[in-house]
Amino acid sequence: MFALAVASGHANAASDKPAAPLSMNAEAQNAYDLGEAAYDKDDQKAANSHYTRAIEKDPAFAEAWYSRGWSHRDTGAFDQAISDFSQAIKLRPGYEEAFRGRGWTHIARKDYATAIADFTTAISIDPKDARNTYGRGYARAEAGEHKDALDDFTQSLKIDPEFADALYERAWIHKENLKQLDKALADFGRAIAIDSKVANYFHGRAQVYDDQRKWELAIRDYTEAIRLQPDGINAYIGRGWDHVELGRFTEALSDFNKAVELDPEWFRPFYGRGYTHDEMGNLDAAIADFNESIRLKPDDRLTFRMRAISYWKKKDYLRAEADFTDAIRLGAADAQIYFNRGSVRADAGKAEDAMKDLSEAIRLKPGFHEAFNDRGVIHAAAARHDAALKDYAEALRLAPGTWMYHVNRAESLVMLERIDEAMKDLQIAIAADPRDARALLWRGICQLGKSRLDLAFSDLSASIALAPESWRAYNARGRVRAQQGEWLAAITDYTDSIRLAPEEPLPYANRARAYSSLGEFEKAREDEAKAKSLTPG
C-alpha cells in the first residue's frame, strides 16, 4: 500500500549537497563523485566500490559514509546501511539526511519504532523539512498508528502543499483505515493534479472507485496507470476484476492473461482468470487455473473455495466437499464456507452432515438467514416440518419478505394441512414474483385442498408452463382432472408425472385409481403394484 518511500531517500537528498568539494582529499572527492555518477545510473556495485575508495582515502568523509549507506540499503544490505548511516551521524552529529536515511532503512527492516525515533530526531534538527514528517508518517502508518501518521502527512503538506507523495499516503489512510472515501478521492486527485505521470496515483484512485462500485471510473484510472507503467501487474488485475463486475468476461480474460504473462509465478492472476472462466461456464479451464493458483500458493483458502464451487457446478460433489474442507482447514472459522460445504453435502445426499455444517454456519453467524432457510429445507425433506417451520420463521425474521422463504414455509404448512396459513405465504410470494413456478404449484395444491378446482387448474397449468419438468405439478393437475371426472386427461398428466419422476410412488397410485374408474383393472393393478414397490417400508 505505502509504496513510494524510497523516492524520499537518497535521490531527494541530492538537493542538500553543497556545491563546494565535500572532502579536502582530492582522491576521496573524485572517488565520491564517481560513486554518485554510478548511483544515478543504478550501478550499485560500482557506486559502492567508489564510495568505499572515498572512505579509504578520507575516513572522516561523512557524505561518503552516508551515500554508501544508501547504496547498501538499495541492495538490501540493511545492516551495513545502518552501520554506514550511524558512522555518518557520528562524524556529523546533526546530519539530518543520515537520520532520515537510517529511518528508511529501519522501515525496510520493519523496525518501525526505531525508524520513528530517527525521523523524530530529523524533525528536531529541521522541523521545516517536509520529508522528515513524511518519513515518520510512513513509519507510523506501517506500524498501524494511523491517526498519528495522518497528522504527520498533514503536517508535511502544511510545509509543502505540493508534496504529492504525502497526499498519496494520506489518501491510503483515508481509504483503508478511516473509510473516508471522499477524502481519499480528493487527495488522490490532488496528487494527480500535481504530477500526472505517476501510475500509483491513478491506481490508488481506481481502488477508491472500486470501493464505491464505480467500475467504469475505476477502469479509466487503471487504464491510465497501465499506460504510464505497462508492466504494472496490479493494474491489469484490478481492471480485470472490474470487467468481471460488468460482465465483460472477454476483456477480463485479456487482462488476467497479461497479468499471467507478466508474472507466471504469482497465484493472483491465475485465481482471477479461473474466477472469470467459472463465471463464463468454462469449468474445466477454471479448475485448471485454480490448480495452478494452489500450486503457487497452497495455503490460499479462497482458491480452494472457488475450485470447490467449480467442482460443485460440475456435480463432482466429492471433490467439491474435499476442497471446502481444505478451505475450512486453512483459515479461521468462516460461516460462508461451512454453509457452502453444507449445501454440497445436501446435494450429495448427506443430509445429516449438511445439517451439522449449516448449524455451525449459524453458530458462527447468527444472522445467516440463508443457512436457516437451507436447514429448514433439510428438515422438510426428512418430514420434520415443525422443525422446518422454526427455521423458516427465523429466516423470515432476519430477511422479511424473501419470497423463496415464504414458498418453502408454505410447503411445510401444506404438509401439516395448515392450508390457510400456507395460502398467506404463497400470496406474498406470488405478489413478489407472479412467475414463480413453485409458488403457483403450491397455491394450486392449496386450491385443490379447498376444492376450488378451476383456480387449482389455472395455477397448476401456469406452473407447468413455467417449469415443465415438475412431476409434482403434473400429478396435482391430474388430481384436479380426476375430481372433474376427466379420467383420460388425468391419466395423461399422471403419465407425464411418472415420466419425470419414475421413482415416485404417488403418480402410480393416482393413475391406478384413474384406470380403475375407467374399468381398466389390469392396468390399475400394475400401477398399484409399482406404487407399492416404490413405497418405503
C-alpha positions as CSV (number, residue, x, y, z in Angstrom):
1,M,0.0,0.0,0.0
2,F,2.6,2.6,1.1
3,A,4.8,2.1,-1.9
4,L,6.7,5.3,-2.6
5,A,9.1,5.5,0.4
6,V,12.4,5.0,-1.4
7,A,11.7,8.1,-3.5
8,S,12.1,10.2,-0.4
9,G,15.6,9.0,0.4
10,H,18.9,9.4,-1.4
11,A,17.5,10.9,-4.6
12,N,15.9,13.8,-2.8
13,A,18.9,14.3,-0.6
14,A,21.0,15.3,-3.6
15,S,19.5,18.8,-3.4
16,D,21.0,19.2,0.1
17,K,24.6,18.7,-1.1
18,P,26.8,21.8,-1.1
19,A,28.4,22.9,-4.3
20,A,31.9,23.1,-2.8
21,P,34.0,19.9,-2.5
22,L,33.0,17.8,0.4
23,S,36.4,16.4,1.2
24,M,39.8,18.2,1.3
25,N,41.3,15.0,-0.1
26,A,41.1,15.2,-3.9
27,E,41.3,11.5,-4.4
28,A,38.5,10.9,-2.0
29,Q,36.4,13.6,-3.6
30,N,37.0,12.1,-7.1
31,A,36.0,8.7,-5.9
32,Y,32.9,10.1,-4.3
33,D,31.9,11.9,-7.5
34,L,32.3,8.7,-9.5
35,G,30.2,6.9,-6.9
36,E,27.4,9.5,-7.3
37,A,27.5,9.1,-11.1
38,A,27.3,5.3,-10.8
39,Y,24.5,5.6,-8.2
40,D,22.5,7.8,-10.6
41,K,22.9,5.1,-13.3
42,D,21.7,2.5,-10.7
43,D,25.0,0.7,-10.9
44,Q,25.2,-0.1,-7.2
45,K,28.2,-2.4,-7.4
46,A,30.3,0.4,-8.9
47,A,28.8,3.0,-6.7
48,N,29.6,1.0,-3.6
49,S,33.2,0.4,-4.8
50,H,33.8,4.1,-5.4
51,Y,32.2,5.2,-2.1
52,T,34.5,2.7,-0.3
53,R,37.5,4.1,-2.1
54,A,36.5,7.6,-0.9
55,I,36.2,6.4,2.7
56,E,39.6,4.7,2.5
57,K,41.2,7.9,1.3
58,D,39.3,10.1,3.9
59,P,37.7,8.1,6.8
60,A,36.2,11.4,8.1
61,F,34.2,11.9,4.9
62,A,30.7,11.8,6.3
63,E,29.0,12.2,2.9
64,A,30.7,9.1,1.6
65,W,29.5,7.1,4.5
66,Y,26.0,8.5,4.0
67,S,25.9,7.7,0.3
68,R,27.3,4.2,0.7
69,G,24.6,3.7,3.3
70,W,22.0,4.4,0.6
71,S,23.8,2.0,-1.8
72,H,23.7,-0.7,0.8
73,R,20.1,-0.1,1.5
74,D,19.1,-0.2,-2.1
75,T,20.7,-3.6,-2.5
76,G,19.1,-5.0,0.6
77,A,22.2,-4.9,2.8
78,F,20.3,-3.3,5.7
79,D,22.8,-4.0,8.5
80,Q,25.7,-2.4,6.5
81,A,23.4,0.5,5.6
82,I,22.6,1.2,9.2
83,S,26.3,1.0,10.2
84,D,27.2,3.5,7.5
85,F,24.4,5.9,8.3
86,S,25.4,5.6,12.0
87,Q,29.0,6.4,11.2
88,A,28.0,9.4,9.2
89,I,26.0,10.7,12.2
90,K,28.9,10.0,14.5
91,L,31.1,12.2,12.2
92,R,28.4,14.8,11.9
93,P,26.0,14.7,14.9
94,G,23.4,16.9,13.3
95,Y,23.4,15.1,9.9
96,E,19.6,15.3,9.2
97,E,19.8,13.4,5.9
98,A,21.6,10.5,7.6
99,F,19.0,10.2,10.3
100,R,16.4,10.2,7.5
101,G,18.3,7.5,5.5
102,R,18.7,5.4,8.6
103,G,15.0,5.8,9.3
104,W,14.0,4.5,5.9
105,T,16.4,1.5,6.4
106,H,14.7,0.7,9.7
107,I,11.4,0.8,7.8
108,A,12.7,-1.7,5.3
109,R,13.6,-4.0,8.2
110,K,10.1,-3.4,9.7
111,D,11.7,-1.9,12.8
112,Y,9.1,0.9,12.9
113,A,9.7,2.1,16.4
114,T,13.4,2.8,15.7
115,A,12.5,4.4,12.4
116,I,10.1,6.7,14.1
117,A,12.8,7.7,16.6
118,D,15.2,8.6,13.7
119,F,12.7,10.6,11.9
120,T,11.7,12.4,15.1
121,T,15.4,13.4,15.5
122,A,15.5,14.6,11.9
123,I,12.4,16.7,12.7
124,S,14.1,18.2,15.7
125,I,17.1,19.2,13.5
126,D,14.9,20.7,10.8
127,P,11.1,20.9,11.5
128,K,10.5,22.7,8.2
129,D,11.7,19.8,6.0
130,A,8.5,18.1,4.9
131,R,10.4,14.9,4.1
132,N,11.1,14.3,7.8
133,T,7.4,14.4,8.9
134,Y,6.6,12.4,5.8
135,G,9.0,9.7,6.7
136,R,7.8,9.5,10.2
137,G,4.2,9.4,8.9
138,Y,5.1,6.5,6.7
139,A,6.7,4.6,9.6
140,R,3.7,5.2,11.8
141,A,1.3,4.0,9.1
142,E,3.3,0.8,8.7
143,A,3.2,0.4,12.5
144,G,-0.6,0.8,12.5
145,E,-0.5,4.2,14.2
146,H,-2.9,5.6,11.6
147,K,-4.1,8.7,13.3
148,D,-0.5,9.9,14.1
149,A,0.5,9.0,10.6
150,L,-2.4,11.1,9.2
151,D,-1.2,14.0,11.4
152,D,2.4,13.7,10.1
153,F,1.3,13.6,6.4
154,T,-0.9,16.6,7.0
155,Q,2.0,18.5,8.6
156,S,4.2,17.6,5.6
157,L,1.5,19.2,3.4
158,K,1.4,22.3,5.5
159,I,5.1,22.7,5.0
160,D,4.9,21.7,1.3
161,P,1.4,21.8,-0.2
162,E,2.8,20.3,-3.5
163,F,4.2,17.2,-1.8
164,A,2.3,14.6,-4.0
165,D,3.7,11.6,-2.2
166,A,2.3,12.9,1.1
167,L,-1.1,13.3,-0.5
168,Y,-0.9,9.7,-1.9
169,E,-0.1,8.2,1.5
170,R,-2.7,10.3,3.3
171,A,-5.2,9.1,0.8
172,W,-4.5,5.5,1.6
173,I,-5.2,6.1,5.3
174,H,-8.5,7.8,4.4
175,K,-9.4,4.9,2.2
176,E,-8.2,1.8,4.1
177,N,-8.2,2.8,7.8
178,L,-10.8,5.6,8.1
179,K,-13.1,4.6,5.3
180,Q,-13.4,8.2,4.3
181,L,-13.6,7.6,0.5
182,D,-14.5,11.2,-0.5
183,K,-11.3,12.5,1.3
184,A,-9.3,9.7,-0.3
185,L,-10.6,10.7,-3.7
186,A,-9.7,14.3,-3.0
187,D,-6.1,13.5,-2.0
188,F,-5.5,11.1,-4.9
189,G,-7.0,13.8,-7.2
190,R,-4.7,16.5,-5.9
191,A,-1.7,14.2,-6.2
192,I,-2.6,13.5,-9.9
193,A,-3.0,17.3,-10.5
194,I,0.5,17.9,-9.1
195,D,2.1,15.0,-11.0
196,S,0.0,13.2,-13.6
197,K,2.9,10.9,-14.6
198,V,2.8,8.6,-11.6
199,A,1.0,5.3,-12.2
200,N,0.5,4.6,-8.5
201,Y,-1.6,7.8,-8.0
202,F,-4.1,6.6,-10.7
203,H,-4.0,3.0,-9.3
204,G,-4.9,4.3,-5.9
205,R,-7.8,6.4,-7.1
206,A,-9.1,3.4,-9.1
207,Q,-9.2,1.3,-5.9
208,V,-11.4,4.0,-4.3
209,Y,-13.7,3.9,-7.2
210,D,-13.8,0.1,-6.8
211,D,-14.9,0.6,-3.2
212,Q,-17.7,2.9,-4.5
213,R,-18.6,0.3,-7.1
214,K,-17.9,2.9,-9.8
215,W,-16.5,0.3,-12.2
216,E,-16.2,2.5,-15.3
217,L,-14.3,5.2,-13.5
218,A,-12.0,2.6,-11.9
219,I,-11.3,1.1,-15.3
220,R,-10.4,4.5,-16.7
221,D,-7.8,5.1,-14.0
222,Y,-6.4,1.5,-14.2
223,T,-6.0,2.1,-17.9
224,E,-4.1,5.3,-17.4
225,A,-1.9,3.5,-14.8
226,I,-1.2,0.8,-17.3
227,R,-0.3,3.5,-20.0
228,L,2.2,5.0,-17.5
229,Q,3.5,1.7,-16.3
230,P,2.9,-1.1,-18.9
231,D,4.4,-3.7,-16.6
232,G,2.1,-2.8,-13.7
233,I,0.6,-6.2,-12.9
234,N,-1.7,-5.0,-10.2
235,A,-3.4,-2.5,-12.6
236,Y,-4.2,-5.4,-15.0
237,I,-5.6,-7.5,-12.2
238,G,-7.7,-4.6,-10.8
239,R,-9.1,-3.8,-14.3
240,G,-9.7,-7.4,-14.9
241,W,-11.9,-7.7,-11.8
242,D,-13.8,-4.6,-12.8
243,H,-14.6,-6.1,-16.2
244,V,-15.9,-9.2,-14.3
245,E,-18.2,-6.9,-12.3
246,L,-19.6,-5.5,-15.5
247,G,-19.9,-8.9,-17.1
248,R,-17.2,-8.2,-19.7
249,F,-15.6,-11.6,-19.4
250,T,-13.6,-11.5,-22.7
251,E,-11.9,-8.2,-21.6
252,A,-11.3,-9.6,-18.1
253,L,-9.6,-12.7,-19.6
254,S,-7.4,-10.4,-21.7
255,D,-6.3,-8.5,-18.5
256,F,-5.7,-11.7,-16.5
257,N,-3.8,-13.3,-19.4
258,K,-1.5,-10.2,-19.4
259,A,-1.0,-10.5,-15.7
260,V,-0.1,-14.2,-16.0
261,E,2.4,-13.2,-18.7
262,L,4.0,-10.5,-16.5
263,D,4.4,-12.9,-13.5
264,P,3.6,-16.6,-14.2
265,E,4.8,-17.4,-10.6
266,W,2.2,-15.3,-8.8
267,F,-1.0,-17.0,-7.8
268,R,-3.4,-14.0,-8.1
269,P,-3.6,-13.7,-11.9
270,F,-4.4,-17.4,-12.1
271,Y,-7.1,-17.0,-9.4
272,G,-8.7,-14.1,-11.3
273,R,-8.6,-15.9,-14.6
274,G,-10.0,-19.0,-13.0
275,Y,-12.9,-17.0,-11.5
276,T,-13.6,-15.5,-14.9
277,H,-13.7,-18.9,-16.6
278,D,-16.1,-20.1,-13.8
279,E,-18.4,-17.2,-14.4
280,M,-18.4,-18.0,-18.2
281,G,-19.2,-21.6,-17.5
282,N,-15.7,-22.8,-18.7
283,L,-15.4,-25.0,-15.6
284,D,-12.5,-27.2,-16.8
285,A,-10.5,-24.1,-17.7
286,A,-11.4,-22.6,-14.3
287,I,-10.3,-25.7,-12.4
288,A,-7.0,-25.7,-14.4
289,D,-6.3,-22.1,-13.3
290,F,-7.3,-22.8,-9.7
291,N,-5.0,-25.8,-9.7
292,E,-2.1,-23.6,-10.8
293,S,-3.1,-20.9,-8.2
294,I,-3.0,-23.6,-5.5
295,R,0.3,-24.9,-6.7
296,L,1.8,-21.4,-6.3
297,K,0.1,-20.7,-3.0
298,P,-1.0,-23.9,-1.3
299,D,-2.4,-22.1,1.7
300,D,-4.9,-19.8,-0.1
301,R,-8.3,-20.7,1.2
302,L,-10.2,-18.6,-1.3
303,T,-8.8,-20.5,-4.2
304,F,-9.8,-23.8,-2.6
305,R,-13.3,-22.4,-2.1
306,M,-13.6,-21.2,-5.7
307,R,-12.3,-24.6,-7.1
308,A,-14.9,-26.3,-4.8
309,I,-17.6,-24.1,-6.4
310,S,-16.4,-25.1,-9.9
311,Y,-16.5,-28.8,-8.9
312,W,-19.9,-28.3,-7.4
313,K,-21.2,-26.9,-10.6
314,K,-19.9,-30.0,-12.4
315,K,-21.8,-32.1,-9.8
316,D,-18.5,-33.5,-8.7
317,Y,-19.6,-33.4,-5.1
318,L,-16.8,-35.5,-3.6
319,R,-14.0,-33.1,-4.9
320,A,-16.1,-30.1,-4.0
321,E,-16.6,-31.3,-0.4
322,A,-12.9,-32.0,-0.1
323,D,-11.9,-28.5,-1.3
324,F,-14.4,-26.8,1.1
325,T,-12.9,-28.9,3.8
326,D,-9.4,-27.7,2.9
327,A,-10.7,-24.1,2.9
328,I,-12.0,-24.6,6.4
329,R,-8.7,-26.2,7.5
330,L,-6.7,-23.3,6.1
331,G,-8.3,-20.4,7.9
332,A,-10.3,-19.0,10.8
333,A,-13.8,-20.4,11.1
334,D,-15.8,-19.0,8.2
335,A,-19.6,-19.2,8.2
336,Q,-19.8,-18.9,4.4
337,I,-17.5,-21.9,3.8
338,Y,-19.4,-24.1,6.3
339,F,-22.6,-23.0,4.5
340,N,-21.1,-23.9,1.1
341,R,-19.9,-27.3,2.3
342,G,-23.3,-28.0,3.9
343,S,-25.0,-27.2,0.6
344,V,-22.7,-29.5,-1.3
345,R,-23.3,-32.3,1.2
346,A,-27.1,-31.8,0.9
347,D,-26.9,-32.1,-2.9
348,A,-24.8,-35.2,-2.4
349,G,-27.5,-36.7,-0.2
350,K,-25.5,-36.4,3.1
351,A,-28.4,-34.7,4.9
352,E,-27.1,-35.1,8.5
353,D,-23.6,-33.9,7.6
354,A,-25.2,-31.0,5.8
355,M,-27.3,-30.2,8.9
356,K,-24.1,-30.1,11.0
357,D,-22.4,-27.6,8.7
358,L,-25.4,-25.4,8.4
359,S,-25.8,-25.4,12.2
360,E,-22.1,-24.4,12.5
361,A,-22.6,-21.6,10.0
362,I,-25.5,-20.3,12.1
363,R,-23.4,-20.5,15.3
364,L,-20.6,-18.5,13.6
365,K,-23.0,-16.0,12.1
366,P,-26.3,-15.9,14.0
367,G,-27.9,-13.6,11.4
368,F,-27.2,-16.0,8.5
369,H,-30.8,-16.3,7.1
370,E,-29.8,-18.4,4.1
371,A,-28.4,-21.0,6.5
372,F,-31.7,-21.1,8.5
373,N,-33.6,-21.5,5.3
374,D,-31.5,-24.3,3.9
375,R,-31.5,-26.1,7.3
376,G,-35.3,-25.8,7.1
377,V,-35.3,-27.4,3.7
378,I,-33.4,-30.4,5.0
379,H,-35.8,-30.7,7.9
380,A,-38.7,-30.6,5.5
381,A,-37.2,-33.3,3.2
382,A,-37.0,-35.5,6.3
383,A,-40.6,-34.7,7.1
384,R,-39.6,-32.8,10.2
385,H,-42.0,-30.0,9.3
386,D,-42.3,-28.5,12.8
387,A,-38.5,-28.0,12.9
388,A,-38.5,-26.7,9.4
389,L,-41.2,-24.1,10.3
390,K,-39.0,-22.8,13.1
391,D,-36.0,-22.4,10.8
392,Y,-38.2,-20.7,8.1
393,A,-39.6,-18.3,10.7
394,E,-36.1,-17.3,11.8
395,A,-35.0,-16.8,8.2
396,L,-38.0,-14.6,7.5
397,R,-37.4,-12.6,10.7
398,L,-33.9,-11.9,9.6
399,A,-34.8,-11.3,5.9
400,P,-38.5,-10.2,5.9
401,G,-40.3,-10.6,2.6
402,T,-37.9,-13.0,1.0
403,W,-40.4,-14.7,-1.3
404,M,-38.5,-18.0,-1.6
405,Y,-38.6,-18.5,2.2
406,H,-42.4,-17.9,2.1
407,V,-42.7,-20.6,-0.5
408,N,-40.6,-23.0,1.5
409,R,-42.7,-22.4,4.6
410,A,-45.9,-22.8,2.7
411,E,-44.8,-26.2,1.5
412,S,-44.3,-27.4,5.1
413,L,-47.6,-25.8,6.1
414,V,-49.4,-27.7,3.4
415,M,-47.8,-31.0,4.5
416,L,-49.1,-30.2,8.0
417,E,-52.6,-29.4,6.4
418,R,-52.4,-25.8,7.6
419,I,-53.8,-24.6,4.3
420,D,-55.0,-21.1,5.2
421,E,-51.6,-20.2,6.7
422,A,-49.8,-21.6,3.6
423,M,-52.1,-19.5,1.3
424,K,-50.9,-16.3,3.1
425,D,-47.3,-17.2,2.5
426,L,-48.0,-18.0,-1.1
427,Q,-49.9,-14.8,-1.8
428,I,-46.9,-12.9,-0.6
429,A,-44.5,-14.9,-2.7
430,I,-46.6,-14.6,-5.9
431,A,-47.1,-10.8,-5.3
432,A,-43.3,-10.6,-5.3
433,D,-42.8,-12.8,-8.3
434,P,-46.0,-13.7,-10.3
435,R,-44.0,-16.1,-12.4
436,D,-42.6,-18.3,-9.7
437,A,-43.5,-21.8,-10.7
438,R,-43.1,-23.3,-7.2
439,A,-45.4,-20.7,-5.6
440,L,-48.0,-21.3,-8.3
441,L,-47.7,-25.1,-7.8
442,W,-48.3,-24.9,-4.1
443,R,-51.1,-22.4,-4.3
444,G,-52.7,-24.8,-6.9
445,I,-52.3,-27.6,-4.4
446,C,-53.9,-25.4,-1.7
447,Q,-56.8,-24.5,-4.0
448,L,-57.2,-28.2,-4.7
449,G,-57.4,-28.9,-1.0
450,K,-60.1,-26.2,-0.8
451,S,-62.0,-27.9,-3.7
452,R,-61.6,-24.8,-5.8
453,L,-60.9,-26.8,-8.9
454,D,-60.9,-24.1,-11.6
455,L,-58.5,-22.0,-9.6
456,A,-56.3,-25.0,-8.9
457,F,-56.3,-26.0,-12.5
458,S,-55.3,-22.4,-13.5
459,D,-52.4,-22.2,-11.0
460,L,-51.1,-25.7,-11.8
461,S,-51.2,-25.1,-15.6
462,A,-49.4,-21.9,-15.2
463,S,-46.8,-23.7,-13.0
464,I,-46.3,-26.4,-15.7
465,A,-45.9,-23.8,-18.4
466,L,-43.1,-22.1,-16.4
467,A,-41.5,-25.3,-15.2
468,P,-42.5,-28.3,-17.4
469,E,-40.1,-30.6,-15.6
470,S,-42.2,-30.5,-12.4
471,W,-43.6,-34.0,-11.7
472,R,-45.5,-32.7,-8.7
473,A,-47.4,-30.2,-10.8
474,Y,-48.5,-32.8,-13.4
475,N,-49.5,-35.1,-10.5
476,A,-51.6,-32.4,-8.8
477,R,-53.3,-31.3,-12.1
478,G,-54.1,-34.9,-12.7
479,R,-55.9,-35.0,-9.4
480,V,-57.9,-31.9,-10.4
481,R,-58.9,-33.5,-13.6
482,A,-59.8,-36.7,-11.8
483,Q,-62.1,-34.8,-9.4
484,Q,-63.7,-33.2,-12.5
485,G,-64.3,-36.7,-13.9
486,E,-61.8,-36.1,-16.8
487,W,-60.1,-39.5,-16.4
488,L,-58.3,-39.7,-19.7
489,A,-56.8,-36.2,-19.2
490,A,-55.9,-37.2,-15.6
491,I,-54.1,-40.3,-16.8
492,T,-52.2,-38.1,-19.3
493,D,-51.0,-35.9,-16.5
494,Y,-50.1,-38.8,-14.2
495,T,-48.2,-40.4,-17.1
496,D,-46.2,-37.2,-17.6
497,S,-45.5,-37.1,-13.9
498,I,-44.2,-40.7,-14.0
499,R,-42.0,-39.9,-17.0
500,L,-40.4,-37.1,-15.0
501,A,-40.1,-39.0,-11.7
502,P,-40.3,-42.7,-12.3
503,E,-39.2,-43.5,-8.7
504,E,-42.1,-41.6,-7.1
505,P,-44.9,-43.9,-5.9
506,L,-47.7,-41.3,-5.7
507,P,-48.3,-40.8,-9.5
508,Y,-48.6,-44.6,-10.0
509,A,-51.1,-44.8,-7.2
510,N,-53.2,-42.0,-8.6
511,R,-53.1,-43.4,-12.1
512,A,-54.2,-46.7,-10.7
513,R,-57.3,-45.1,-9.4
514,A,-58.0,-43.4,-12.7
515,Y,-57.6,-46.7,-14.6
516,S,-59.9,-48.4,-12.1
517,S,-62.5,-45.7,-12.7
518,L,-62.4,-46.4,-16.4
519,G,-62.7,-50.2,-15.8
520,E,-59.1,-50.9,-16.9
521,F,-58.4,-53.1,-13.9
522,E,-55.3,-54.8,-15.2
523,K,-53.5,-51.5,-15.8
524,A,-54.7,-50.4,-12.4
525,R,-53.3,-53.5,-10.7
526,E,-49.9,-53.0,-12.4
527,D,-49.7,-49.4,-11.2
528,E,-50.8,-50.3,-7.7
529,A,-48.0,-52.9,-7.6
530,K,-45.5,-50.5,-8.9
531,A,-46.6,-47.9,-6.3
532,K,-46.3,-50.4,-3.5
533,S,-42.8,-51.5,-4.6
534,L,-41.6,-47.9,-4.5
535,T,-43.1,-47.0,-1.2
536,P,-40.6,-47.2,1.7
537,G,-41.3,-49.9,4.4
